[in-house]
Amino acid sequence: MNDERRPLDSGGLVAGILLIAVGTMFLLDRIGYIDFHLTLSNYWPMALVLFGASRFLNGPRRRMSGVWMIIIGLWLQAINLHWWDMTFESSWPLLVIAIGAMMVVRAVLNAMEVRHDH
C-alpha cells in the first residue's frame, strides 16, 4: 500500500464550490426563493475571496497574491453591503493601511527566512 497523499487541488476545489454555489443560486431563482440578479450584485466580491483562498492554499509562491485577493474582496464586500456605513470614499484609507501592513509582514517573513537558511 502506498501511503503517499496527493496535494490538495485547491483550484479544482474552489472552482467546484463556485459552480455548486452558482448552480444553487440559479435553482433557487427558478423556484422563486431568491432573486439571482440581486444576490449576484450584492455578493460578487466573495468570488475574489474564494479565488484568493485558492491561491493562498496553492503554495508559498502564491500566498501573498491570495492574501491580497482576500483583502480586496472583503473590502469590496463591505462597501457593496455598506457594512458599518462604509463607502469607497470613506474607506479607501483602509487599503493604504493594508498595503503598509503587507509590506511589514513581507519584510519580517523575508528576514525570518534568511535567518533559517543559515
C-alpha positions as CSV (number, residue, x, y, z in Angstrom):
1,M,0.0,0.0,0.0
2,N,1.2,3.5,-0.8
3,D,0.5,6.0,2.0
4,E,1.7,8.9,-0.1
5,R,-1.0,11.6,-0.4
6,R,-1.5,13.9,-3.3
7,P,-1.6,17.6,-2.6
8,L,-5.0,19.2,-2.4
9,D,-6.1,20.7,-5.8
10,S,-7.2,23.9,-4.4
11,G,-8.0,25.4,-7.8
12,G,-10.4,22.5,-8.6
13,L,-11.8,22.7,-5.1
14,V,-12.6,26.4,-5.4
15,A,-14.0,26.0,-8.9
16,G,-16.2,23.2,-7.8
17,I,-17.5,25.1,-4.8
18,L,-18.1,28.2,-7.0
19,L,-20.1,26.0,-9.6
20,I,-22.1,24.5,-6.8
21,A,-22.9,27.9,-5.4
22,V,-23.9,29.4,-8.8
23,G,-26.0,26.3,-9.7
24,T,-27.7,26.5,-6.4
25,M,-28.5,30.2,-6.9
26,F,-29.9,29.5,-10.3
27,L,-32.1,26.8,-8.9
28,L,-33.3,28.9,-6.1
29,D,-34.0,31.7,-8.5
30,R,-36.0,29.4,-10.8
31,I,-38.2,28.1,-8.0
32,G,-38.8,31.6,-6.6
33,Y,-36.8,31.7,-3.4
34,I,-34.2,34.3,-4.3
35,D,-33.6,37.0,-6.9
36,F,-30.4,35.8,-8.6
37,H,-29.5,39.2,-10.1
38,L,-29.9,40.9,-6.7
39,T,-27.9,38.2,-4.9
40,L,-25.1,38.3,-7.6
41,S,-25.0,42.1,-7.5
42,N,-24.7,42.0,-3.7
43,Y,-22.2,39.2,-3.2
44,W,-20.0,39.1,-6.3
45,P,-16.9,40.2,-4.3
46,M,-17.0,36.8,-2.5
47,A,-15.7,35.3,-5.8
48,L,-12.5,37.2,-5.2
49,V,-12.3,35.9,-1.7
50,L,-12.7,32.3,-2.9
51,F,-10.1,32.7,-5.6
52,G,-7.8,34.4,-3.1
53,A,-8.2,31.4,-0.7
54,S,-7.4,29.1,-3.6
55,R,-4.2,30.9,-4.4
56,F,-3.3,31.1,-0.7
57,L,-3.7,27.3,-0.4
58,N,-1.8,26.6,-3.6
59,G,1.7,27.0,-2.3
60,P,4.0,29.6,-0.8
61,R,4.7,31.5,-4.0
62,R,1.1,32.4,-4.4
63,R,0.2,33.1,-0.8
64,M,0.8,36.9,-0.9
65,S,-1.4,37.3,-4.0
66,G,-4.0,35.2,-2.4
67,V,-4.0,37.3,0.7
68,W,-4.3,40.4,-1.4
69,M,-7.3,39.0,-3.3
70,I,-9.0,38.1,0.0
71,I,-8.4,41.6,1.5
72,I,-9.7,43.4,-1.6
73,G,-12.6,41.0,-1.9
74,L,-13.6,41.6,1.7
75,W,-13.1,45.3,1.4
76,L,-15.3,45.4,-1.8
77,Q,-17.9,43.2,0.0
78,A,-18.0,45.6,2.9
79,I,-18.5,48.6,0.6
80,N,-21.1,46.8,-1.5
81,L,-23.2,45.9,1.5
82,H,-22.4,49.1,3.4
83,W,-21.1,47.4,6.5
84,W,-20.5,50.0,9.2
85,D,-21.9,52.6,6.7
86,M,-18.7,52.0,4.6
87,T,-18.4,53.5,1.1
88,F,-15.4,53.8,-1.2
89,E,-15.0,57.4,-0.3
90,S,-14.9,56.7,3.4
91,S,-12.9,53.5,3.4
92,W,-10.1,53.8,0.8
93,P,-7.6,54.6,3.6
94,L,-8.1,51.0,4.7
95,L,-6.3,49.9,1.5
96,V,-3.4,52.2,2.3
97,I,-3.2,50.7,5.8
98,A,-3.4,47.1,4.3
99,I,-0.6,47.9,1.8
100,G,1.6,49.1,4.7
101,A,0.8,46.1,6.8
102,M,1.5,43.7,4.0
103,M,4.9,45.4,3.4
104,V,5.8,45.0,7.1
105,V,4.7,41.3,7.1
106,R,6.7,40.6,3.9
107,A,9.8,42.3,5.4
108,V,9.5,40.3,8.6
109,L,8.9,37.0,6.8
110,N,11.8,37.6,4.5
111,A,14.1,38.4,7.5
112,M,12.9,35.2,9.2
113,E,13.7,33.1,6.0
114,V,17.2,34.5,5.9
115,R,17.8,33.5,9.5
116,H,16.6,30.0,8.9
117,D,18.8,29.5,5.9
118,H,21.9,29.9,8.0
